[in-house]
Amino acid sequence: MSHFRVEIRQRAEELVALYPRARSAMLPLLHLAQEQDGYLSDEGIAEVAEMTGTTPADVRGTALFYDMFYLEPVGKYVVGVCTNIACLLAGGEEMLEHASATLGCAVGATSSDGLFTLEESECLADCNIAPCVQVNHRYVRTTTPEAFDSLVADLRAGRLDHDVPSHGTLIRVRRSGGLHAPRAEVAAQRASAREARATRETK
């Protein structure tokens, strides 16, 4: 029985079909698993391993390499405050301290209500509006303590749910265009390519 919800499993199968080797779909599948659970659960990792023909250890090792994946539960909102040089000079460390006090949790920890996880981030590539703050990989552009507190109040009240979905959701708009091909046609073309390659190698 699949750990993925029906809609997530369908999207996962469509992703695997795009690649010549199922293993190549591992990263987008990890994003789907995290979208469903908010982090990479053991069950999600096992399902990605099954779909890619790898092992849970392979999947876990890959996930550990990337900062965007979490192997333990995080808050509904992951708040990142940049303290790289441009933001540091603009008060990044002070903003991080203020965020910790406002959210009631240490850097790297989750608030007691489970809503917020606070992170110190490397460059978030929005240096002209420093110090840079992101929530769930969305720029929120709150450069003062007062603006940060207002942001937190809006998040708690659900007023920003349209702009900042729960952690794990990278996109909410599904493309209707792009690459679409019947699975049988894709399989036939790949088989033909393998046969042609084998023929060349035997000559």
GIVENTA-V206370 format. One record per pair of residues at least 6 apart in sequence whose ideal C-beta (glycine too) atoms are under 6 Angstrom apart, sorted by the first residue. I is the first residue (numbers start at 1). J is the second residue. If there is no record, write none. Layout:
# GIVENTA-V206370
i: <I & I>
j: <J & J>
This chain:
# GIVENTA-V206370
i: <2 & 3 & 3 & 4 & 8 & 8 & 12 & 12 & 15 & 15 & 16 & 16 & 16 & 17 & 17 & 19 & 22 & 22 & 23 & 23 & 26 & 26 & 29 & 30 & 30 & 30 & 31 & 33 & 33 & 33 & 34 & 34 & 35 & 35 & 37 & 38 & 38 & 39 & 39 & 39 & 40 & 40 & 40 & 45 & 45 & 45 & 46 & 48 & 49 & 49 & 49 & 63 & 74 & 74 & 75 & 75 & 75 & 75 & 75 & 76 & 76 & 77 & 77 & 77 & 77 & 78 & 78 & 78 & 79 & 79 & 79 & 80 & 80 & 80 & 81 & 81 & 81 & 81 & 82 & 82 & 82 & 82 & 82 & 83 & 83 & 83 & 84 & 84 & 86 & 86 & 87 & 87 & 87 & 90 & 90 & 91 & 92 & 95 & 96 & 98 & 99 & 102 & 102 & 103 & 103 & 103 & 104 & 105 & 105 & 107 & 107 & 110 & 124 & 124 & 126 & 126 & 129 & 133 & 133 & 135 & 136 & 136 & 138 & 140 & 142 & 142 & 154 & 165>
j: <9 & 43 & 47 & 47 & 32 & 36 & 29 & 32 & 25 & 28 & 22 & 25 & 51 & 183 & 186 & 25 & 52 & 53 & 52 & 54 & 52 & 62 & 48 & 48 & 63 & 69 & 170 & 40 & 44 & 48 & 40 & 168 & 168 & 169 & 44 & 167 & 168 & 70 & 73 & 74 & 63 & 69 & 71 & 56 & 59 & 60 & 56 & 59 & 55 & 56 & 59 & 69 & 117 & 167 & 110 & 114 & 115 & 116 & 117 & 115 & 166 & 116 & 135 & 136 & 155 & 117 & 136 & 167 & 116 & 118 & 135 & 119 & 121 & 134 & 95 & 96 & 99 & 133 & 92 & 121 & 124 & 131 & 132 & 92 & 93 & 120 & 122 & 123 & 127 & 130 & 130 & 131 & 132 & 130 & 131 & 131 & 131 & 131 & 120 & 145 & 118 & 149 & 152 & 111 & 116 & 118 & 111 & 111 & 118 & 118 & 120 & 117 & 132 & 134 & 132 & 139 & 141 & 140 & 142 & 164 & 164 & 167 & 164 & 151 & 148 & 151 & 160 & 172>
